[in-house]
Amino acid sequence: MLAHISPARSSGVNYYGSITVDYEHELAQLDEQGQIPLRTVAADDPTAGL
């Protein structure tokens, strides 16, 4: 019962245990070489060096 209280543990998994993925959205994020671009961080962000 407790596992179903928090959606954080199962938000991407549906009732049947399958993970749903939006392929079109994921493929749209790729660059020309088929790579996912690196994450960019602002230089003044305190977590930039982590």
N, CA, C and O atoms as a Tripos MOL2 file, in Angstrom:
@<TRIPOS>MOLECULE
protein
  200   199    50     0     0
PROTEIN
NO_CHARGES

@<TRIPOS>ATOM
      1 N           0.8180   -1.1860    0.0000 N.3       1 MET1
      2 CA          0.0000    0.0000    0.0000 C.3       1 MET1
      3 C           0.8660    1.2540    0.0000 C.2       1 MET1
      4 O           0.5530    2.2100   -0.7100 O.2       1 MET1
      5 N           1.9350    1.2750    0.7710 N.am      2 LEU2
      6 CA          2.7780    2.4580    0.8460 C.3       2 LEU2
      7 C           3.4840    2.7600   -0.4720 C.2       2 LEU2
      8 O           3.7690    3.9200   -0.7700 O.2       2 LEU2
      9 N           3.7640    1.7460   -1.2480 N.am      3 ALA3
     10 CA          4.4530    1.9620   -2.5180 C.3       3 ALA3
     11 C           3.5930    2.7630   -3.4830 C.2       3 ALA3
     12 O           4.1320    3.4270   -4.3690 O.2       3 ALA3
     13 N           2.2790    2.7220   -3.3420 N.am      4 HIS4
     14 CA          1.3870    3.4260   -4.2560 C.3       4 HIS4
     15 C           1.0410    4.8360   -3.7850 C.2       4 HIS4
     16 O           0.3640    5.5690   -4.5060 O.2       4 HIS4
     17 N           1.4810    5.2240   -2.6180 N.am      5 ILE5
     18 CA          1.1860    6.5590   -2.1180 C.3       5 ILE5
     19 C           2.0200    7.6040   -2.8420 C.2       5 ILE5
     20 O           1.5000    8.6550   -3.2180 O.2       5 ILE5
     21 N           3.2980    7.3370   -3.0400 N.am      6 SER6
     22 CA          4.1960    8.2910   -3.6780 C.3       6 SER6
     23 C           4.2930    8.0020   -5.1670 C.2       6 SER6
     24 O           4.6760    6.8980   -5.5540 O.2       6 SER6
     25 N           3.9500    8.9860   -6.0220 N.am      7 PRO7
     26 CA          4.0890    8.7720   -7.4620 C.3       7 PRO7
     27 C           5.5390    8.8280   -7.9180 C.2       7 PRO7
     28 O           5.8270    8.5060   -9.0710 O.2       7 PRO7
     29 N           6.4580    9.2270   -7.0470 N.am      8 ALA8
     30 CA          7.8640    9.3460   -7.4290 C.3       8 ALA8
     31 C           8.4710    7.9960   -7.7890 C.2       8 ALA8
     32 O           9.3740    7.9310   -8.6240 O.2       8 ALA8
     33 N           8.0030    6.9440   -7.1880 N.am      9 ARG9
     34 CA          8.5770    5.6190   -7.4480 C.3       9 ARG9
     35 C           8.0540    4.9920   -8.7180 C.2       9 ARG9
     36 O           8.7350    4.1550   -9.3110 O.2       9 ARG9
     37 N           6.8530    5.3710   -9.1600 N.am     10 SER10
     38 CA          6.2540    4.6760  -10.2900 C.3      10 SER10
     39 C           5.6230    5.6120  -11.3090 C.2      10 SER10
     40 O           4.7160    5.1970  -12.0310 O.2      10 SER10
     41 N           6.0700    6.8550  -11.3920 N.am     11 SER11
     42 CA          5.4290    7.7920  -12.2990 C.3      11 SER11
     43 C           5.6420    7.4110  -13.7650 C.2      11 SER11
     44 O           4.7950    7.7170  -14.6040 O.2      11 SER11
     45 N           6.7520    6.7500  -14.0860 N.am     12 GLY12
     46 CA          7.0040    6.3670  -15.4700 C.3      12 GLY12
     47 C           6.5600    4.9600  -15.7950 C.2      12 GLY12
     48 O           6.6620    4.5280  -16.9430 O.2      12 GLY12
     49 N           6.0680    4.2380  -14.8040 N.am     13 VAL13
     50 CA          5.6550    2.8490  -14.9980 C.3      13 VAL13
     51 C           4.1490    2.7690  -14.8680 C.2      13 VAL13
     52 O           3.5810    3.2470  -13.8860 O.2      13 VAL13
     53 N           3.4930    2.1630  -15.8610 N.am     14 ASN14
     54 CA          2.0400    2.0660  -15.8020 C.3      14 ASN14
     55 C           1.5920    0.8530  -14.9840 C.2      14 ASN14
     56 O           2.4150    0.1660  -14.3780 O.2      14 ASN14
     57 N           0.3140    0.6040  -14.9720 N.am     15 TYR15
     58 CA         -0.2850   -0.4550  -14.1590 C.3      15 TYR15
     59 C           0.2810   -1.8340  -14.4790 C.2      15 TYR15
     60 O           0.4000   -2.6730  -13.5870 O.2      15 TYR15
     61 N           0.6330   -2.0810  -15.7510 N.am     16 TYR16
     62 CA          1.1120   -3.3930  -16.1700 C.3      16 TYR16
     63 C           2.6190   -3.5500  -16.0170 C.2      16 TYR16
     64 O           3.1600   -4.5940  -16.3790 O.2      16 TYR16
     65 N           3.3110   -2.5460  -15.4920 N.am     17 GLY17
     66 CA          4.7480   -2.6370  -15.2840 C.3      17 GLY17
     67 C           5.5660   -2.2130  -16.4790 C.2      17 GLY17
     68 O           6.7870   -2.3730  -16.4740 O.2      17 GLY17
     69 N           4.9280   -1.6760  -17.5070 N.am     18 SER18
     70 CA          5.6440   -1.2240  -18.6910 C.3      18 SER18
     71 C           6.0250    0.2360  -18.5370 C.2      18 SER18
     72 O           5.2730    1.0240  -17.9630 O.2      18 SER18
     73 N           7.1910    0.5950  -19.0500 N.am     19 ILE19
     74 CA          7.6350    1.9820  -19.0210 C.3      19 ILE19
     75 C           7.2000    2.6380  -20.3190 C.2      19 ILE19
     76 O           7.4680    2.1140  -21.4010 O.2      19 ILE19
     77 N           6.5330    3.7760  -20.2230 N.am     20 THR20
     78 CA          6.0910    4.4770  -21.4230 C.3      20 THR20
     79 C           7.1290    5.5250  -21.7980 C.2      20 THR20
     80 O           7.5920    6.2910  -20.9520 O.2      20 THR20
     81 N           7.4900    5.5470  -23.0850 N.am     21 VAL21
     82 CA          8.4950    6.4700  -23.5940 C.3      21 VAL21
     83 C           7.9330    7.1650  -24.8220 C.2      21 VAL21
     84 O           7.3860    6.5170  -25.7150 O.2      21 VAL21
     85 N           8.0670    8.4890  -24.8680 N.am     22 ASP22
     86 CA          7.6700    9.2550  -26.0330 C.3      22 ASP22
     87 C           8.8620    9.2950  -26.9890 C.2      22 ASP22
     88 O           9.7320   10.1560  -26.8600 O.2      22 ASP22
     89 N           8.9040    8.3680  -27.9470 N.am     23 TYR23
     90 CA         10.0450    8.2340  -28.8480 C.3      23 TYR23
     91 C          10.2680    9.4740  -29.6970 C.2      23 TYR23
     92 O          11.4100    9.8770  -29.9220 O.2      23 TYR23
     93 N           9.2020   10.0740  -30.1630 N.am     24 GLU24
     94 CA          9.3410   11.2660  -30.9920 C.3      24 GLU24
     95 C          10.0150   12.3970  -30.2250 C.2      24 GLU24
     96 O          10.8610   13.1020  -30.7760 O.2      24 GLU24
     97 N           9.6490   12.5760  -28.9620 N.am     25 HIS25
     98 CA         10.2620   13.6120  -28.1360 C.3      25 HIS25
     99 C          11.7370   13.3060  -27.8790 C.2      25 HIS25
    100 O          12.5810   14.2000  -27.9410 O.2      25 HIS25
    101 N          12.0440   12.0520  -27.5940 N.am     26 GLU26
    102 CA         13.4270   11.6610  -27.3170 C.3      26 GLU26
    103 C          14.2980   11.7980  -28.5640 C.2      26 GLU26
    104 O          15.4300   12.2720  -28.4700 O.2      26 GLU26
    105 N          13.7960   11.3970  -29.7190 N.am     27 LEU27
    106 CA         14.5720   11.5060  -30.9540 C.3      27 LEU27
    107 C          14.7600   12.9550  -31.3760 C.2      27 LEU27
    108 O          15.7580   13.2820  -32.0180 O.2      27 LEU27
    109 N          13.8260   13.8250  -31.0290 N.am     28 ALA28
    110 CA         13.9430   15.2390  -31.3860 C.3      28 ALA28
    111 C          15.0690   15.9160  -30.6130 C.2      28 ALA28
    112 O          15.5390   16.9750  -31.0310 O.2      28 ALA28
    113 N          15.5120   15.3420  -29.5050 N.am     29 GLN29
    114 CA         16.5810   15.9310  -28.7130 C.3      29 GLN29
    115 C          17.9700   15.5960  -29.2420 C.2      29 GLN29
    116 O          18.9470   16.1950  -28.7930 O.2      29 GLN29
    117 N          18.0900   14.6640  -30.1770 N.am     30 LEU30
    118 CA         19.3890   14.2600  -30.6920 C.3      30 LEU30
    119 C          19.9350   15.2880  -31.6710 C.2      30 LEU30
    120 O          19.1730   15.9800  -32.3460 O.2      30 LEU30
    121 N          21.2710   15.3870  -31.7450 N.am     31 ASP31
    122 CA         21.8870   16.2880  -32.7060 C.3      31 ASP31
    123 C          22.1180   15.5550  -34.0320 C.2      31 ASP31
    124 O          21.5910   14.4600  -34.2330 O.2      31 ASP31
    125 N          22.8940   16.1460  -34.9270 N.am     32 GLU32
    126 CA         23.0930   15.5860  -36.2650 C.3      32 GLU32
    127 C          23.7830   14.2210  -36.2350 C.2      32 GLU32
    128 O          23.5420   13.3900  -37.1100 O.2      32 GLU32
    129 N          24.6350   13.9830  -35.2390 N.am     33 GLN33
    130 CA         25.3550   12.7130  -35.1350 C.3      33 GLN33
    131 C          24.5880   11.6620  -34.3350 C.2      33 GLN33
    132 O          25.0870   10.5560  -34.1320 O.2      33 GLN33
    133 N          23.3930   11.9950  -33.8840 N.am     34 GLY34
    134 CA         22.6010   11.0650  -33.0960 C.3      34 GLY34
    135 C          22.9810   11.0440  -31.6310 C.2      34 GLY34
    136 O          22.6370   10.1030  -30.9150 O.2      34 GLY34
    137 N          23.6850   12.0650  -31.1730 N.am     35 GLN35
    138 CA         24.1120   12.1650  -29.7830 C.3      35 GLN35
    139 C          23.2050   13.1310  -29.0270 C.2      35 GLN35
    140 O          22.6590   14.0670  -29.6110 O.2      35 GLN35
    141 N          23.0490   12.8990  -27.7330 N.am     36 ILE36
    142 CA         22.3290   13.8450  -26.8910 C.3      36 ILE36
    143 C          23.3160   14.9390  -26.5070 C.2      36 ILE36
    144 O          24.3840   14.6270  -25.9810 O.2      36 ILE36
    145 N          23.0000   16.2160  -26.7490 N.am     37 PRO37
    146 CA         23.9350   17.2890  -26.4080 C.3      37 PRO37
    147 C          24.2040   17.3530  -24.9030 C.2      37 PRO37
    148 O          23.3530   16.9960  -24.0880 O.2      37 PRO37
    149 N          25.4040   17.8130  -24.5550 N.am     38 LEU38
    150 CA         25.7540   17.9630  -23.1500 C.3      38 LEU38
    151 C          24.9010   19.0320  -22.5090 C.2      38 LEU38
    152 O          24.4690   19.9790  -23.1670 O.2      38 LEU38
    153 N          24.6630   18.8750  -21.2250 N.am     39 ARG39
    154 CA         23.8860   19.8390  -20.4610 C.3      39 ARG39
    155 C          24.7170   21.0990  -20.2720 C.2      39 ARG39
    156 O          25.9060   21.0190  -19.9630 O.2      39 ARG39
    157 N          24.1060   22.2470  -20.4520 N.am     40 THR40
    158 CA         24.7980   23.5110  -20.2360 C.3      40 THR40
    159 C          24.3370   24.1140  -18.9120 C.2      40 THR40
    160 O          23.1710   23.9970  -18.5360 O.2      40 THR40
    161 N          25.2720   24.7620  -18.2100 N.am     41 VAL41
    162 CA         24.9920   25.3630  -16.9220 C.3      41 VAL41
    163 C          25.5130   26.7880  -16.9450 C.2      41 VAL41
    164 O          26.5710   27.0570  -17.5150 O.2      41 VAL41
    165 N          24.7840   27.6930  -16.3350 N.am     42 ALA42
    166 CA         25.2210   29.0880  -16.2420 C.3      42 ALA42
    167 C          26.4830   29.1520  -15.3610 C.2      42 ALA42
    168 O          26.6000   28.4120  -14.3840 O.2      42 ALA42
    169 N          27.4230   30.0410  -15.7150 N.am     43 ALA43
    170 CA         28.6820   30.1500  -14.9810 C.3      43 ALA43
    171 C          28.4760   30.6160  -13.5470 C.2      43 ALA43
    172 O          29.2780   30.2910  -12.6720 O.2      43 ALA43
    173 N          27.4200   31.3680  -13.2930 N.am     44 ASP44
    174 CA         27.1800   31.8580  -11.9330 C.3      44 ASP44
    175 C          26.3380   30.8970  -11.0890 C.2      44 ASP44
    176 O          25.9780   31.2170   -9.9560 O.2      44 ASP44
    177 N          26.0260   29.7290  -11.6370 N.am     45 ASP45
    178 CA         25.2720   28.7390  -10.9020 C.3      45 ASP45
    179 C          26.1740   28.1140   -9.8240 C.2      45 ASP45
    180 O          27.2630   27.6430  -10.1510 O.2      45 ASP45
    181 N          25.7540   28.0960   -8.5610 N.am     46 PRO46
    182 CA         26.6200   27.5500   -7.5000 C.3      46 PRO46
    183 C          26.9320   26.0650   -7.6830 C.2      46 PRO46
    184 O          27.9310   25.5840   -7.1490 O.2      46 PRO46
    185 N          26.1090   25.3360   -8.4170 N.am     47 THR47
    186 CA         26.3670   23.9110   -8.6230 C.3      47 THR47
    187 C          27.1070   23.6530   -9.9210 C.2      47 THR47
    188 O          27.2120   22.4970  -10.3310 O.2      47 THR47
    189 N          27.6260   24.6740  -10.5860 N.am     48 ALA48
    190 CA         28.2870   24.5130  -11.8760 C.3      48 ALA48
    191 C          29.5450   23.6680  -11.7820 C.2      48 ALA48
    192 O          29.8840   22.9770  -12.7430 O.2      48 ALA48
    193 N          30.2430   23.6980  -10.6650 N.am     49 GLY49
    194 CA         31.4830   22.9530  -10.5340 C.3      49 GLY49
    195 C          31.3040   21.5330  -10.0630 C.2      49 GLY49
    196 O          32.2840   20.7930   -9.9750 O.2      49 GLY49
    197 N          30.0900   21.1250   -9.7570 N.am     50 LEU50
    198 CA         29.8680   19.7890   -9.2230 C.3      50 LEU50
    199 C          29.7730   18.8050  -10.2890 C.2      50 LEU50
    200 O          29.5860   17.6180  -10.0180 O.2      50 LEU50
@<TRIPOS>BOND
     1     1     2 1
     2     2     3 1
     3     3     4 2
     4     3     5 am
     5     5     6 1
     6     6     7 1
     7     7     8 2
     8     7     9 am
     9     9    10 1
    10    10    11 1
    11    11    12 2
    12    11    13 am
    13    13    14 1
    14    14    15 1
    15    15    16 2
    16    15    17 am
    17    17    18 1
    18    18    19 1
    19    19    20 2
    20    19    21 am
    21    21    22 1
    22    22    23 1
    23    23    24 2
    24    23    25 am
    25    25    26 1
    26    26    27 1
    27    27    28 2
    28    27    29 am
    29    29    30 1
    30    30    31 1
    31    31    32 2
    32    31    33 am
    33    33    34 1
    34    34    35 1
    35    35    36 2
    36    35    37 am
    37    37    38 1
    38    38    39 1
    39    39    40 2
    40    39    41 am
    41    41    42 1
    42    42    43 1
    43    43    44 2
    44    43    45 am
    45    45    46 1
    46    46    47 1
    47    47    48 2
    48    47    49 am
    49    49    50 1
    50    50    51 1
    51    51    52 2
    52    51    53 am
    53    53    54 1
    54    54    55 1
    55    55    56 2
    56    55    57 am
    57    57    58 1
    58    58    59 1
    59    59    60 2
    60    59    61 am
    61    61    62 1
    62    62    63 1
    63    63    64 2
    64    63    65 am
    65    65    66 1
    66    66    67 1
    67    67    68 2
    68    67    69 am
    69    69    70 1
    70    70    71 1
    71    71    72 2
    72    71    73 am
    73    73    74 1
    74    74    75 1
    75    75    76 2
    76    75    77 am
    77    77    78 1
    78    78    79 1
    79    79    80 2
    80    79    81 am
    81    81    82 1
    82    82    83 1
    83    83    84 2
    84    83    85 am
    85    85    86 1
    86    86    87 1
    87    87    88 2
    88    87    89 am
    89    89    90 1
    90    90    91 1
    91    91    92 2
    92    91    93 am
    93    93    94 1
    94    94    95 1
    95    95    96 2
    96    95    97 am
    97    97    98 1
    98    98    99 1
    99    99   100 2
   100    99   101 am
   101   101   102 1
   102   102   103 1
   103   103   104 2
   104   103   105 am
   105   105   106 1
   106   106   107 1
   107   107   108 2
   108   107   109 am
   109   109   110 1
   110   110   111 1
   111   111   112 2
   112   111   113 am
   113   113   114 1
   114   114   115 1
   115   115   116 2
   116   115   117 am
   117   117   118 1
   118   118   119 1
   119   119   120 2
   120   119   121 am
   121   121   122 1
   122   122   123 1
   123   123   124 2
   124   123   125 am
   125   125   126 1
   126   126   127 1
   127   127   128 2
   128   127   129 am
   129   129   130 1
   130   130   131 1
   131   131   132 2
   132   131   133 am
   133   133   134 1
   134   134   135 1
   135   135   136 2
   136   135   137 am
   137   137   138 1
   138   138   139 1
   139   139   140 2
   140   139   141 am
   141   141   142 1
   142   142   143 1
   143   143   144 2
   144   143   145 am
   145   145   146 1
   146   146   147 1
   147   147   148 2
   148   147   149 am
   149   149   150 1
   150   150   151 1
   151   151   152 2
   152   151   153 am
   153   153   154 1
   154   154   155 1
   155   155   156 2
   156   155   157 am
   157   157   158 1
   158   158   159 1
   159   159   160 2
   160   159   161 am
   161   161   162 1
   162   162   163 1
   163   163   164 2
   164   163   165 am
   165   165   166 1
   166   166   167 1
   167   167   168 2
   168   167   169 am
   169   169   170 1
   170   170   171 1
   171   171   172 2
   172   171   173 am
   173   173   174 1
   174   174   175 1
   175   175   176 2
   176   175   177 am
   177   177   178 1
   178   178   179 1
   179   179   180 2
   180   179   181 am
   181   181   182 1
   182   182   183 1
   183   183   184 2
   184   183   185 am
   185   185   186 1
   186   186   187 1
   187   187   188 2
   188   187   189 am
   189   189   190 1
   190   190   191 1
   191   191   192 2
   192   191   193 am
   193   193   194 1
   194   194   195 1
   195   195   196 2
   196   195   197 am
   197   197   198 1
   198   198   199 1
   199   199   200 2
@<TRIPOS>SUBSTRUCTURE
     1 MET1         2 RESIDUE 1 A MET
     2 LEU2         6 RESIDUE 1 A LEU
     3 ALA3        10 RESIDUE 1 A ALA
     4 HIS4        14 RESIDUE 1 A HIS
     5 ILE5        18 RESIDUE 1 A ILE
     6 SER6        22 RESIDUE 1 A SER
     7 PRO7        26 RESIDUE 1 A PRO
     8 ALA8        30 RESIDUE 1 A ALA
     9 ARG9        34 RESIDUE 1 A ARG
    10 SER10       38 RESIDUE 1 A SER
    11 SER11       42 RESIDUE 1 A SER
    12 GLY12       46 RESIDUE 1 A GLY
    13 VAL13       50 RESIDUE 1 A VAL
    14 ASN14       54 RESIDUE 1 A ASN
    15 TYR15       58 RESIDUE 1 A TYR
    16 TYR16       62 RESIDUE 1 A TYR
    17 GLY17       66 RESIDUE 1 A GLY
    18 SER18       70 RESIDUE 1 A SER
    19 ILE19       74 RESIDUE 1 A ILE
    20 THR20       78 RESIDUE 1 A THR
    21 VAL21       82 RESIDUE 1 A VAL
    22 ASP22       86 RESIDUE 1 A ASP
    23 TYR23       90 RESIDUE 1 A TYR
    24 GLU24       94 RESIDUE 1 A GLU
    25 HIS25       98 RESIDUE 1 A HIS
    26 GLU26      102 RESIDUE 1 A GLU
    27 LEU27      106 RESIDUE 1 A LEU
    28 ALA28      110 RESIDUE 1 A ALA
    29 GLN29      114 RESIDUE 1 A GLN
    30 LEU30      118 RESIDUE 1 A LEU
    31 ASP31      122 RESIDUE 1 A ASP
    32 GLU32      126 RESIDUE 1 A GLU
    33 GLN33      130 RESIDUE 1 A GLN
    34 GLY34      134 RESIDUE 1 A GLY
    35 GLN35      138 RESIDUE 1 A GLN
    36 ILE36      142 RESIDUE 1 A ILE
    37 PRO37      146 RESIDUE 1 A PRO
    38 LEU38      150 RESIDUE 1 A LEU
    39 ARG39      154 RESIDUE 1 A ARG
    40 THR40      158 RESIDUE 1 A THR
    41 VAL41      162 RESIDUE 1 A VAL
    42 ALA42      166 RESIDUE 1 A ALA
    43 ALA43      170 RESIDUE 1 A ALA
    44 ASP44      174 RESIDUE 1 A ASP
    45 ASP45      178 RESIDUE 1 A ASP
    46 PRO46      182 RESIDUE 1 A PRO
    47 THR47      186 RESIDUE 1 A THR
    48 ALA48      190 RESIDUE 1 A ALA
    49 GLY49      194 RESIDUE 1 A GLY
    50 LEU50      198 RESIDUE 1 A LEU
